[in-house]
Amino acid sequence: MITNGNSGDIFNANVTTENKIVKSGRTRAMGVVLNTTAASGDFHLKDGGASGTVKFKYKTSGVTSGGSPIVINFPGPILFETDLCVAFTTEHVTVCSVFYN
């Protein structure tokens, strides 16, 4: 847990499985860190579970990130009303870290 002093506490969840709910209930995503493979594909953050509304979409390039993960800081928090769900396939993302409060 990180305290940013302005918006409350910021939490981190590491996800290695496909279509995982990171946080149930109203929350805001602050950013993500991705480790990618040599296969390109879509990475989504969804509101409401695996079949929910896509709130953030990123297309991985098909280049292995290795020791240099992709860091994406959102210009402002993305609001999730129901659930913050991470959706990807392990063929193109091996692990992601989601920062939220």
C-alpha positions in Angstrom: 0.0 0.0 0.0 1.2 3.5 -0.9 -0.2 6.7 0.5 -0.2 9.5 -1.9 -1.5 12.2 0.5 -4.2 13.5 -1.8 -6.5 10.8 -3.0 -6.1 8.3 -0.2 -4.3 5.0 -0.2 -3.1 3.4 -3.4 -3.1 -0.4 -3.6 -1.4 -2.8 -6.0 -2.5 -6.2 -7.3 -0.3 -8.5 -9.4 -2.3 -10.6 -11.9 -1.1 -13.7 -13.7 -4.4 -15.2 -14.7 -6.9 -14.3 -17.4 -10.1 -12.4 -16.6 -9.5 -11.7 -13.0 -11.5 -9.3 -10.7 -8.9 -7.2 -8.9 -11.3 -5.3 -6.7 -15.0 -5.6 -6.2 -17.0 -2.5 -5.7 -16.4 1.1 -6.7 -12.7 1.9 -7.3 -10.4 3.9 -9.5 -7.5 2.6 -11.5 -4.4 4.7 -11.5 -2.2 2.8 -13.9 -0.7 -0.5 -14.9 2.6 -2.2 -15.5 2.7 -5.0 -18.1 5.2 -7.8 -18.9 4.6 -8.9 -22.4 5.5 -11.8 -24.7 6.4 -12.1 -28.4 2.7 -12.4 -29.3 0.6 -9.3 -29.7 -2.9 -9.0 -28.2 -5.3 -6.9 -26.3 -5.1 -5.9 -22.6 -8.4 -4.6 -21.1 -9.6 -3.1 -17.9 -13.3 -3.8 -17.6 -16.1 -2.6 -15.3 -18.4 -5.4 -14.1 -16.3 -8.6 -14.6 -15.1 -10.4 -17.7 -18.1 -9.5 -19.8 -18.3 -6.0 -18.5 -17.7 -2.6 -20.1 -14.2 -2.0 -21.4 -12.9 1.2 -19.7 -9.2 0.9 -20.9 -7.8 -0.9 -23.9 -4.1 -1.4 -24.8 -2.7 -3.4 -27.8 0.5 -5.1 -26.9 3.1 -4.9 -29.7 4.3 -8.5 -29.8 7.8 -7.6 -28.4 8.9 -9.3 -25.3 9.3 -6.8 -22.5 11.7 -8.9 -20.5 13.4 -6.7 -17.9 11.8 -3.6 -19.2 8.1 -3.8 -18.4 5.6 -1.4 -20.0 4.5 1.3 -17.5 1.2 3.1 -18.2 0.3 6.0 -15.9 -3.2 7.3 -16.6 -3.6 11.1 -16.9 -6.4 10.8 -14.3 -8.0 7.9 -12.4 -10.4 5.6 -14.4 -13.6 5.0 -12.4 -15.0 1.5 -12.1 -18.6 1.4 -10.6 -19.0 -2.3 -10.1 -15.7 -4.3 -10.4 -12.2 -3.7 -11.6 -11.5 -6.6 -13.9 -8.2 -7.3 -15.8 -8.7 -9.2 -19.1 -5.8 -10.5 -21.2 -4.5 -13.9 -22.5 -1.3 -15.3 -21.0 0.0 -15.8 -24.6 0.7 -12.1 -24.8 0.8 -10.8 -21.1 2.6 -12.8 -18.5 1.9 -10.6 -15.5 0.3 -7.2 -14.9 0.3 -4.9 -11.9 -2.7 -2.7 -11.4 -2.5 0.3 -9.2 -5.9 1.4 -7.7 -7.6 3.2 -4.8 
